[in-house]
Amino acid sequence: MNFWDFFWLLIWTYVFVAYLVILFRIIGDVFRSPDLGGFAKALWVIGLIFVPFVVALIYLIARGHGMSERHMDAARQAQADTDQYIQSVAGRSNPAEQVASAKALLDAGTIDQGEFEKLKAKALA
């Protein structure tokens, strides 16, 4: 194998991997798209199986803009969910809220008086 054979192997490997990334991205978008019905999703997938290059190109031309919008919306939603979770877990910096939460646990019987005192001391420290 000479240099040019290796060079073309690298080029075609890159093109093939890029095609696979696009193909999986399209398949993911087809199944996540709320505006496509089941029959349309099946047609896109069948087209991607039997005529993959042409159908992938048609999909990118016809639905490419919506594809990027759906991806950005999903990323924004994931970020908002992450932020909300972090705030719910770590957001209790107010000692009064922590003591009230511990008191609710004590009243519910989840913790005993000793554990309540430890949580109260920790919140007030």
C-alpha positions in Angstrom: 0.0 0.0 0.0 1.5 3.3 -1.1 0.9 6.8 0.3 -1.9 7.6 -2.2 -3.8 4.4 -1.4 -3.6 5.2 2.3 -4.6 8.8 1.6 -7.8 7.8 -0.3 -8.6 5.2 2.3 -8.6 8.0 4.9 -10.7 10.3 2.7 -13.3 7.6 2.1 -13.3 6.5 5.7 -14.0 10.1 6.7 -16.8 10.4 4.2 -18.4 7.1 5.3 -18.3 8.1 9.0 -19.7 11.5 8.2 -22.5 9.8 6.2 -23.3 7.5 9.2 -23.5 10.4 11.6 -25.9 12.2 9.2 -27.9 9.0 8.7 -28.3 8.4 12.5 -29.1 12.1 13.0 -31.9 11.9 10.4 -33.3 8.7 11.9 -33.4 10.2 15.3 -35.1 13.3 14.0 -37.7 11.3 12.1 -38.7 9.5 15.3 -38.6 12.6 17.5 -40.6 14.8 15.0 -44.1 15.5 16.4 -45.4 16.7 13.0 -44.8 13.4 11.2 -47.4 10.6 11.5 -46.5 7.0 11.7 -46.9 6.3 8.0 -44.6 9.2 7.0 -42.0 8.0 9.5 -42.2 4.5 8.1 -41.8 5.9 4.5 -38.7 7.9 5.5 -37.1 4.9 7.2 -37.9 2.6 4.3 -36.5 5.2 1.9 -33.3 5.5 4.0 -32.9 1.7 3.9 -33.4 1.2 0.1 -32.1 4.5 -1.4 -30.1 6.0 1.5 -28.0 8.7 -0.2 -30.8 10.2 -2.3 -33.4 10.1 0.6 -30.9 11.5 3.1 -30.2 14.4 0.7 -33.9 15.0 0.1 -34.6 14.9 3.9 -31.8 17.4 4.6 -33.2 19.7 1.9 -36.8 19.4 2.8 -36.6 19.2 6.6 -33.1 20.4 7.5 -34.2 23.7 8.9 -36.8 22.1 11.1 -34.3 19.5 12.1 -32.0 22.1 13.5 -34.8 23.9 15.3 -36.0 20.7 16.9 -32.5 19.9 18.0 -32.0 23.3 19.6 -35.4 23.1 21.3 -34.4 19.7 22.8 -31.1 21.1 24.0 -32.9 24.1 25.6 -35.4 21.8 27.3 -32.6 19.5 28.6 -30.7 22.6 29.9 -33.8 23.9 31.6 -34.5 20.5 33.2 -30.9 20.2 34.4 -31.1 23.7 35.9 -34.4 23.0 37.6 -33.0 19.8 39.1 -29.9 21.4 40.4 -31.9 24.2 42.0 -34.2 21.7 43.6 -31.4 19.7 45.0 -28.9 22.4 46.0 -31.1 25.5 46.1 -32.1 25.3 49.8 -29.7 27.8 51.3 -32.3 29.4 53.6 -32.0 27.9 57.1 -35.6 28.5 57.9 -36.7 26.3 54.9 -34.2 23.6 56.0 -35.6 23.6 59.5 -39.2 23.6 58.2 -38.3 20.7 56.0 -36.7 18.8 58.8 -39.8 19.5 61.0 -42.1 18.1 58.3 -40.0 15.0 58.2 -40.2 14.7 62.1 -43.9 15.2 62.0 -44.3 12.5 59.3 -42.3 10.1 61.4 -39.5 9.7 58.9 -36.9 10.9 61.3 -36.6 10.9 65.1 -36.0 13.8 67.5 -32.2 13.2 67.5 -32.0 13.4 63.7 -34.2 16.5 63.7 -31.8 18.2 66.2 -28.8 17.3 64.0 -30.4 18.7 60.9 -31.5 21.8 62.8 -28.0 22.4 64.1 -26.5 21.8 60.6 -29.0 24.3 59.1 -28.3 27.0 61.7 -24.5 26.5 61.6 
